[in-house]
Amino acid sequence: MRLGRIESPPVVDGPDQVRWAAREMLRRGADQIKVMANGGCVSPTDELKSVQFTVSELRAAVEEATAQGKYVMAHTYTPESMMNCLDAGVRTLEHGNFVSNEVADRMVRNGAFLVPTIATYELLAHDGRSLGYPEYMIVKIEQALKGAYDALSLARQTGVKIGSGSDVLGVHQRKKALELGYKGKVMPSMEVLLATTKTNAEILGAQNELGSVEAGKLADLLLVDGNPLDDLSVLADRASIHMVIQAGTIVADRRSNAGQGGNR
């Protein structure tokens, strides 16, 4: 369970400890609660198929988040773990690399979201050894990558609501936008853009302020050189992004004829 830069996220066991931890995170100002419902690629002692919370433990976190008008997201890979999450009322399943038909159908019925994060596996599979990741971690990363595209394709075909994340680590932080192109291998460009904007706003419960260009919403906009519907890579190319508008204010202006007020 994690919250931004909190120094020591709690490691807990049992519903009562989970309930305490969720309350503590909410007292500290969390907007969402994230639980680690499976093992992880860069975890030193657990496998990807390691199921780490029971339904009763997950439900305790969901109850506390719901009481505060907030929600729970879960780091999860396997059908067993995802089913536990759905039984408990978890709102978003993060990663979901090994989603099954049964899980996808259940997600549709529950109105749950899938947030694939293909970029982190692509980047770590490519650079992990040179960055010093041990071989057992590389094996897990490659396993996760192998399932990532199939899982996204299955979720899309089933009608699961798909958001967008990247989960990139360390030196890859500036490469988050590569996620769009990776999703574009499976989804049409417009669907990728909607996942990244409209659906993500819905996940956050901020669809009245974010996610689409409409009167009354925050004007968070990019001016790019090119059409993302033809080539999503323009959104990952800094040189192609000529202007950034945040809440209606120009915060970066790299046009060659920009006035003195813009940041280049």
C-alpha positions, 0 to 999 in steps of 0.5 A, a space after each residue: 500500500 503506497 502513498 506518494 512520498 510517504 517515508 514508510 508505507 505500511 506492510 500489513 497482514 489481516 483485515 484489521 491491519 489493512 483497515 488501520 493502514 487504509 485509514 492512516 493513508 486517508 488521514 495523511 491525505 491520500 486521494 486513492 488507496 493502492 494495494 499490492 495484490 500480487 508479487 512484482 517484477 522488481 520485488 526481491 522475494 515474491 513471484 508474479 503469481 504470488 497472491 498477497 491479499 485475501 478478499 476480506 483484507 482487500 474488502 477492508 481497504 475498499 470499505 474505508 476508501 468508500 467511506 471517504 468517497 475514494 477508491 482502491 486500485 490494485 497492483 495485480 497480474 494473475 486471474 486469481 488475484 484479480 478475482 479477489 480484487 473484484 470480489 472485494 470491490 476494487 475499482 481499478 486493476 493496474 497492469 493486469 498482464 495475465 487477465 483471463 476471459 472470466 476476469 474480463 467478463 467480470 470487470 465489465 459486469 462490475 464496471 471496473 477499469 484496467 490500467 495497462 502499463 506496457 511501457 515499463 516492461 518494454 523499457 526494462 526488458 530492453 535496458 534492465 541488464 545494463 541498468 544492473 537489474 539481477 537476472 531473476 528480475 529480468 525473467 519476471 519482467 520478460 514474463 510480464 511483457 509477454 502477456 501484456 499485449 494479449 491482455 490488452 487485446 482481450 480486455 478491449 475485445 470484451 469491452 473492459 473500460 481501459 485507462 492508461 498508465 506507464 509505471 516507468 521507473 528511475 531513468 525512464 521517467 522522461 519516456 512515459 509517453 512511449 506508453 501511447 505508442 505501445 498501446 497503439 499496437 493493439 488499439 486504434 489511435 483514437 481509443 488510445 487517446 480516449 483511454 489517456 484522457 477521458 477514461 482516466 478522468 473517469 477513473 479519477 472521478 474528475 470527468 466534469 473537470 478533465 478528459 475532454 475539450 469542452 466549455 467549463 472544463 480545465 484547459 489542459 492542452 498540447 499543441 503538437 506538430 503532427 496528427 496523433 491519430 496518424 502517428 502517436 509518436 508525436 506525443 512522445 517526441 519533445 521536439 514535436 510539442 510546441 506548446 503546453 497549456 495548463 488550466 488555460 495558462 501557457 506554461 511552455 511555448 517552443 514555437 520559433 516565433 513565440 513572444 517573450 512571455 512563453 517558456 522555450 
